[in-house]
């Protein structure tokens, strides 16, 4: 088993111990400079290519047949540069897109950030290229002028501000007055609010705004808000059993939890060497989350599907004979946090025909998510903890976490499919 400090470093991809923090309500001028320098370095140098664990990850990708590109896929970049209009927009981006997830204009934001990194860290012919500089500023001007808005609040308050904020941190030295104002306006959509990883994302965007504005008090407030989630026992976030919850009592090792681990690893580096560095206690909580939490959700470099949480989107492709359908919370089923139908035996066609309007919720807590469909005797279980589960007068004992597809039969509940296949009546 990899040692905890090496495991955390694998995510950080940097070493070093942290100093304790102070209770100051502001950061010193020198600390602000160091934080900005560290932040930019994290964005431009996210990995250490010589780190043995990173090298192992590259080898793992090759074993899986994944074509590991260089830092930049210049062929793909050239392809979308050829599709950029004079006004900075792209012909392959739908700026009127109304989707709540996989929002097309977010591609525009991602390209801005990629071009910003390419300008400073790209290969010969791209680094400090006037062509790349023109393309990225043209794209920024288009966004700040047209101000695209998504029907999903997350992209407006978190997603787009985060990507554009990071690009602005990279490009700060060459931002025009209007571009700086545009970046601040976008980042102003983020506030200190919410819980768990959403709270961290929001505070992180506020941190970038404070850095761009040189507001040392706000930098400290943002840092403290970020660090306030490195605790146990909040309603959402890290739980005493070293799981991670978001949107109610449900496992979120994937998506929210994985974002939490990765972004905290970045902040570990960003605040390192300053009075805002995480305390030893906070560092211990983060490493324990990995060693006592994530460690048990990963087997042979793959994460258990039952521990992923909100990691799929509607119309997600069917992979490995397991499909998951998610239902937007606040819609149907009513009064539910966020439900999934787990279809271990589904085909793509079956997923497409599935009627989510007839969903019944039987259980939704830290032990399991159990749902069924009106008019049928079929049930789908995503079990986090072994136990006895009762469904409409029938019961079943499950002795291992996993995903299960059951049907009511004359003699009880019949197993149609399970992963792992371990179940007793």
ZIQUIBEL-V584607 format. One record per helix or strand. SS is the DSSP state (a for helix, b for strand). FROM is the first residue (numbers start at 1). LEN is the number of residues. If there is no record, write none. Layout:
((SS/FROM/LEN) (SS/FROM/LEN))
This chain:
((a/4/9) (a/29/16) (a/52/12) (a/74/8) (b/84/1) (b/90/1) (a/106/16) (a/130/17) (a/153/22) (a/177/11) (a/196/18) (a/216/12) (b/237/2) (b/244/2) (b/251/1) (a/256/15) (a/280/13) (a/294/3) (b/298/2) (b/302/2) (a/305/3) (b/319/1) (b/322/6) (b/339/5) (a/348/6) (a/356/3) (b/359/6) (b/368/6) (b/378/6) (b/387/5) (b/394/5) (b/402/8) (b/412/8) (b/424/1))
